[in-house]
Amino acid sequence: MANLWDVTDRDIDKFTQGVFEQLGLWGEGGAGTSVVTAVARSRDVCKLKYLTGAAPVVYGIPYYL
């Protein structure tokens, strides 16, 4: 996972927390969730979901945690 452009805002922190929660790494979440699915669902958490939320992308083969 990487960002397509520099993002230095609290929005990306909310995004990261959302990804961790979706994967079950932080708090309660769904085990067996794909990283790609977690990233897609966490984009809605961002205040600027079409700017900050669109920066993170997943490279490679989707995997599950």
Rosetta constraint file for C-alpha pairs under 8 A:
AtomPair CA 1 CA 56 HARMONIC 6.67 0.50
AtomPair CA 1 CA 57 HARMONIC 5.59 0.50
AtomPair CA 1 CA 58 HARMONIC 4.33 0.50
AtomPair CA 1 CA 59 HARMONIC 5.96 0.50
AtomPair CA 2 CA 55 HARMONIC 7.96 0.50
AtomPair CA 2 CA 56 HARMONIC 5.43 0.50
AtomPair CA 2 CA 57 HARMONIC 5.58 0.50
AtomPair CA 2 CA 58 HARMONIC 6.54 0.50
AtomPair CA 2 CA 59 HARMONIC 7.73 0.50
AtomPair CA 3 CA 7 HARMONIC 7.59 0.50
AtomPair CA 3 CA 55 HARMONIC 4.86 0.50
AtomPair CA 3 CA 56 HARMONIC 4.19 0.50
AtomPair CA 3 CA 57 HARMONIC 6.08 0.50
AtomPair CA 4 CA 55 HARMONIC 5.05 0.50
AtomPair CA 4 CA 56 HARMONIC 6.32 0.50
AtomPair CA 4 CA 57 HARMONIC 7.06 0.50
AtomPair CA 5 CA 55 HARMONIC 6.09 0.50
AtomPair CA 7 CA 12 HARMONIC 6.88 0.50
AtomPair CA 7 CA 52 HARMONIC 6.69 0.50
AtomPair CA 7 CA 55 HARMONIC 7.55 0.50
AtomPair CA 8 CA 12 HARMONIC 7.19 0.50
AtomPair CA 9 CA 13 HARMONIC 7.26 0.50
AtomPair CA 10 CA 14 HARMONIC 6.42 0.50
AtomPair CA 11 CA 15 HARMONIC 6.21 0.50
AtomPair CA 11 CA 46 HARMONIC 5.28 0.50
AtomPair CA 11 CA 47 HARMONIC 6.42 0.50
AtomPair CA 11 CA 48 HARMONIC 7.50 0.50
AtomPair CA 11 CA 52 HARMONIC 6.74 0.50
AtomPair CA 12 CA 16 HARMONIC 6.11 0.50
AtomPair CA 12 CA 46 HARMONIC 7.21 0.50
AtomPair CA 12 CA 52 HARMONIC 6.66 0.50
AtomPair CA 12 CA 53 HARMONIC 7.53 0.50
AtomPair CA 13 CA 17 HARMONIC 6.19 0.50
AtomPair CA 14 CA 18 HARMONIC 6.09 0.50
AtomPair CA 14 CA 45 HARMONIC 6.65 0.50
AtomPair CA 14 CA 46 HARMONIC 6.54 0.50
AtomPair CA 15 CA 19 HARMONIC 6.29 0.50
AtomPair CA 15 CA 42 HARMONIC 5.63 0.50
AtomPair CA 15 CA 43 HARMONIC 6.47 0.50
AtomPair CA 15 CA 45 HARMONIC 6.15 0.50
AtomPair CA 15 CA 46 HARMONIC 6.09 0.50
AtomPair CA 15 CA 53 HARMONIC 7.28 0.50
AtomPair CA 16 CA 20 HARMONIC 6.26 0.50
AtomPair CA 16 CA 42 HARMONIC 7.83 0.50
AtomPair CA 17 CA 21 HARMONIC 6.13 0.50
AtomPair CA 17 CA 26 HARMONIC 7.52 0.50
AtomPair CA 18 CA 22 HARMONIC 6.09 0.50
AtomPair CA 18 CA 38 HARMONIC 7.72 0.50
AtomPair CA 18 CA 42 HARMONIC 5.13 0.50
AtomPair CA 18 CA 45 HARMONIC 6.97 0.50
AtomPair CA 19 CA 23 HARMONIC 6.22 0.50
AtomPair CA 19 CA 35 HARMONIC 7.82 0.50
AtomPair CA 19 CA 38 HARMONIC 5.23 0.50
AtomPair CA 19 CA 39 HARMONIC 5.80 0.50
AtomPair CA 19 CA 41 HARMONIC 7.88 0.50
AtomPair CA 19 CA 42 HARMONIC 5.73 0.50
AtomPair CA 20 CA 24 HARMONIC 6.13 0.50
AtomPair CA 20 CA 25 HARMONIC 5.07 0.50
AtomPair CA 20 CA 26 HARMONIC 5.31 0.50
AtomPair CA 21 CA 25 HARMONIC 5.98 0.50
AtomPair CA 21 CA 26 HARMONIC 4.95 0.50
AtomPair CA 21 CA 27 HARMONIC 5.88 0.50
AtomPair CA 21 CA 28 HARMONIC 6.36 0.50
AtomPair CA 21 CA 29 HARMONIC 5.32 0.50
AtomPair CA 22 CA 29 HARMONIC 5.15 0.50
AtomPair CA 22 CA 30 HARMONIC 6.07 0.50
AtomPair CA 22 CA 33 HARMONIC 7.11 0.50
AtomPair CA 22 CA 38 HARMONIC 5.31 0.50
AtomPair CA 22 CA 41 HARMONIC 7.92 0.50
AtomPair CA 22 CA 42 HARMONIC 7.77 0.50
AtomPair CA 23 CA 29 HARMONIC 5.90 0.50
AtomPair CA 23 CA 30 HARMONIC 5.94 0.50
AtomPair CA 23 CA 31 HARMONIC 6.06 0.50
AtomPair CA 23 CA 32 HARMONIC 7.42 0.50
AtomPair CA 23 CA 33 HARMONIC 5.77 0.50
AtomPair CA 23 CA 34 HARMONIC 7.54 0.50
AtomPair CA 23 CA 35 HARMONIC 7.12 0.50
AtomPair CA 23 CA 38 HARMONIC 6.47 0.50
AtomPair CA 23 CA 65 HARMONIC 6.62 0.50
AtomPair CA 24 CA 28 HARMONIC 5.59 0.50
AtomPair CA 24 CA 29 HARMONIC 3.94 0.50
AtomPair CA 24 CA 30 HARMONIC 5.48 0.50
AtomPair CA 24 CA 31 HARMONIC 5.68 0.50
AtomPair CA 25 CA 29 HARMONIC 7.42 0.50
AtomPair CA 31 CA 65 HARMONIC 6.57 0.50
AtomPair CA 32 CA 64 HARMONIC 5.54 0.50
AtomPair CA 32 CA 65 HARMONIC 5.47 0.50
AtomPair CA 33 CA 37 HARMONIC 6.76 0.50
AtomPair CA 33 CA 38 HARMONIC 6.81 0.50
AtomPair CA 33 CA 64 HARMONIC 5.68 0.50
AtomPair CA 33 CA 65 HARMONIC 6.43 0.50
AtomPair CA 34 CA 38 HARMONIC 6.25 0.50
AtomPair CA 34 CA 62 HARMONIC 6.57 0.50
AtomPair CA 34 CA 63 HARMONIC 5.68 0.50
AtomPair CA 34 CA 64 HARMONIC 4.44 0.50
AtomPair CA 34 CA 65 HARMONIC 6.84 0.50
AtomPair CA 35 CA 39 HARMONIC 6.18 0.50
AtomPair CA 35 CA 62 HARMONIC 6.53 0.50
AtomPair CA 35 CA 63 HARMONIC 6.18 0.50
AtomPair CA 35 CA 64 HARMONIC 6.15 0.50
AtomPair CA 35 CA 65 HARMONIC 7.48 0.50
AtomPair CA 36 CA 40 HARMONIC 6.22 0.50
AtomPair CA 36 CA 58 HARMONIC 6.58 0.50
AtomPair CA 36 CA 62 HARMONIC 6.21 0.50
AtomPair CA 36 CA 63 HARMONIC 7.87 0.50
AtomPair CA 37 CA 41 HARMONIC 6.14 0.50
AtomPair CA 38 CA 42 HARMONIC 6.05 0.50
AtomPair CA 39 CA 43 HARMONIC 6.46 0.50
AtomPair CA 39 CA 56 HARMONIC 7.76 0.50
AtomPair CA 39 CA 57 HARMONIC 7.89 0.50
AtomPair CA 40 CA 44 HARMONIC 7.96 0.50
AtomPair CA 41 CA 45 HARMONIC 7.96 0.50
AtomPair CA 42 CA 46 HARMONIC 7.51 0.50
AtomPair CA 42 CA 53 HARMONIC 7.85 0.50
AtomPair CA 43 CA 49 HARMONIC 5.67 0.50
AtomPair CA 43 CA 53 HARMONIC 4.63 0.50
AtomPair CA 43 CA 54 HARMONIC 7.13 0.50
AtomPair CA 44 CA 49 HARMONIC 5.86 0.50
AtomPair CA 44 CA 53 HARMONIC 7.25 0.50
AtomPair CA 45 CA 49 HARMONIC 7.28 0.50
AtomPair CA 46 CA 52 HARMONIC 6.81 0.50
AtomPair CA 46 CA 53 HARMONIC 5.84 0.50
AtomPair CA 47 CA 52 HARMONIC 7.96 0.50
AtomPair CA 48 CA 52 HARMONIC 5.52 0.50
AtomPair CA 48 CA 53 HARMONIC 6.50 0.50
AtomPair CA 49 CA 53 HARMONIC 4.14 0.50
AtomPair CA 49 CA 54 HARMONIC 6.44 0.50
AtomPair CA 50 CA 54 HARMONIC 5.37 0.50
AtomPair CA 51 CA 55 HARMONIC 6.65 0.50
AtomPair CA 52 CA 56 HARMONIC 7.89 0.50
